[in-house]
């Protein structure tokens, strides 16, 4: 079997900004919710059998306690925020296994479930459906776990991650620690850009293996002295940023791959779909269930 794990938070943001607004008769914005449920049904229509969807039920996580500038949901439009519980409810009614994260984040759920599925001999491949660079660290050398950018139609295996970032999957968290991640709200280290970081990490792999003195480097990097000084002076920050960037394998998801199998919608989908002016979602789900019966 193949397991598809969907970044519901990414999809909700994507559809919110890509689709025209749709207000229900009660004045509730539901366009993004309709888009997310629709794209998950498209996965099934394309042949997916085992699907999990991770969401950030609460934007803040334990990472906010580690770094004061970490993303906290401020600035997110209210009409988008109020759709998080809605999309979770409709996805659940549509028969999908949903992981609403509170202490952890959606990225952690995707990581944890991917490795749980990988450990099952029945699973041929796990596809983490998100372009989020953080999840590149979950990709495995044997191709059992890959990253799928559904919008671009691109699958990233380990070689694909190396081509994209210049480092192996196991170094992605180190890479983000050095270059920073503006989307997540941590800055990285002064002077460390994508090219220099990739050059250094492609040789040394991890932060603790990078010599703090440029004279000890056996590679040629522009501005090596400044980079080494930056790493030496901000080493504790670098370790902290790597901790923040590391996805957690113990986030709560499922206990067995069988829980991810889609077996059809729940009875409550019809009412929920009507409430967001999308009865077609119910029709699609029922048609899929009948085809698989």
Buried (B, 14 or more C-beta within 10 A) or exposed (E): BEBBBBBBBBBBBBBBEEEEEBEEEEEBBBBBBBBBBBBBBEBBEEEBBBBBBBBBBBBBBBBBEEBEEBBBEEEBEEBBEEBBEBBBBBBBBBBBBBBBBEEBBBBBBBBBBBBBBBEEEEBEBBBBBBBBBBBBBBBBEEBBBBBBBBBEEEBBBBEBBBEBBBBBBBBBBBBBBBBBBEEBBBBBBBBBBEEBBBBBBBBBBEBEEBBEEBEEBEEEBEBBEBBBBBBBEBBEBBBBBBEBBBBBEEBBBBEEBEEBBBEBBEEEBBEBBEBBBBEEBBEBBBEBBEEEE
